[in-house]
Amino acid sequence: MKNSLSDEEMIRVHLLNQPDHCFETLYNRYVGKVYQQCLQMTRHSEQAEDFTHDIFLKAFTKLNAFQERSTFSTWLYSIAFNHCADQIRLSKRMNVTSITEDHEQSMIDTKDNHIQEEKLQLVRQALETLSTDEQSILRMKYEEGRTIDDIAHTYNIKPSAVKMRLKRSRERIYRFCQQPHLC
């Protein structure tokens, strides 16, 4: 009988009293579809599996904030799409590549490691010149992979303000790293 409830009814009726049952039912209903959406976007099964798990964790931690402005499935699919798109964008910016054992040996070069460490140290110094809020917004976006809207909601500001703060922070870091005395 409980499985015949709509998603929205399931959330209303069972989220507070039987959260495990609620989560399990919703997970079982949508895991295949979310995985397929992730696979379509990433074209890598392992990555799609990882993203699927991340999406359900994110959705279930925010489930009490679901306001039924749309159906649960629409809400979940938008989380899935945004998460995949953010992760793909992030990996392109970071130029992430998979490392094989053959590659690994060629990449371990003391000089390159030293140069990378210097660059990393320079970025750390640049980050320290930013305010705590600026650092936090950058970390939310690029380390945690959160969306602009999510960050805006967290800080209770408009998405355009988040975009502007990110842009200004990136520019300040870039200018700091371009200073001649730091080379």
N, C-alpha and C positions, 0 to 999 in steps of 0.2 A: 504494500500500500504506500509506503513512504517513497518508493521509487517512482510512483505515478504522479507525484507532485511536480509542478513546474519548477524551474530553477529558482525563480523569485520566491515562490512559496516555500521551497526547501530552505532558502536563506532566512526568510522571516520566521519560520516555524522552528528550525533546528539549529541555527547558528549559535544561539546563546546556551541552549541546554545540551545539545549533542553536536558540538563542533566537529568532532572527528568523523561522525557519520555524514554530516553536511559536506565536509571537504572531500571525503572519499567518494561520495555519490557524484559530486560535481567533477571531480578529477576523472572518474571512470567515464562520465558522459563526454568529456571534451579532450582527453589526453591525445587521442588519435588525430583529431582535427587540428589541434594546436601543433602537434608534431609535424603534420603534413604542411601546415603554413610555414613553420620554421624551415623545414626541408626545402620547400619551394624557394624560400628567400636565400638560404645559405648554400644549398646544393651539397651539403656534407652531413652525413647521417649522425656522426658523433657530435658535431656542433649543434645540430638540430635537437638532439637528445638533451644536451647540456642546457640549451636555451629553453626547451620545454620545461625542464625542472625549475629553472630560474623564474620563468614566467608564472608557474603555479605557485611558487613560494611568494612571489611579489603579489599576485592576485589574492592569495589567501591571507596575507598579512594586511591587505587593504580591504578585505571583504566587508568588514563592518562599516566602511565608508561608501559601499555601493548604494547608490540612492535611487536606483530603478528609473533613471532618466531614459535609459534604453534597456534592452533585454540584457540578461547576464551574458549571453553568448557574444553579443556585440561588444559589450564592455571588455570581456576577456580577450576577444580577437583584437581589439584596439591595443590592449596591453601587449599582446603577443607581437603585433606588427611593430609597435613603437620600440619594444625591447630589441627585436631583431635588427631593425633599421639602425638603432643607436649603436648596437654592438658592431654591426658591419661598418658603419661610419667610423667608429672608434678604431677598429682594426686597420682601416685604410689609412687613417691619420698616423697611426703608430707603425705602419708598414710591417705588420706582423706576418711572419712566414713560418711555416712548420720546419722544424730542424730534424734532419735525419742524422744517423751516426756518422755518415761520411761528411756531411756538412759541418757537423759539430767540431771536428778536428781542424778544419780549415778556418773556422770562425774564431778559434781560440788563438789570438795573436796578441802578445803582450802590448805592443804599441797601440793597436786598435782599442784594447781594453782600457788602456791609460787615457786615451783621447776621449772615449765614451765616459769614463769616470769624471774627467775634467768638465765635460759638457753637463753631466748630471749635477755636479757640484755647483756649476754656474747657474743652472735652473733653480736649484735649491736656494741659492743666495737671492736670486731674483724673486722667488716666491716670498721670501722673508721681508721683502720691501712692500708687499701688499698688505692690506688690512686683513683682519681675521675673517670678515665676511667675504672679501674677495677670494681669499684662499679657499674658504669653505665652498663657495659656489663653483670654483674651478674643480675642486676635488669631487664634488657631487656630479658634475658633468662628465669629467674625463676619467676619474678613477672608479666611481660607482656606476657610471653609465646612465644616470638619471635623465629624464626628459626635461626640456625647458619648462613645460607646463608643471611638472612635478616640483621643480625647484621654485618656480613662481608661487606655487601653492604653499610650499614650506616657508618662504619668506614673506608671504602675503603681499606680493608685488605683481605687476603685470608681466607677461612673458616677454614683451618688448624690453622691459627694464632688465630682465635677466640677460637677454641677448646683448644689450648694450654693455652691461657690466662684464660679461665674458669677453667681449671685443676689447674693451678698454684694458682689462687685466692682461689679455694676451699681448696687446700692443706694449704695455709697460714692461712685461717680461722680455719681449723682443728688443725693445730699446735698451734695457739694462744689459742684455747679452751682447749688444752691438757696441757698447762703450769700448773705446780703444785701450784704455788702461787695464781692461780685464782680459785681454788676449794673451 
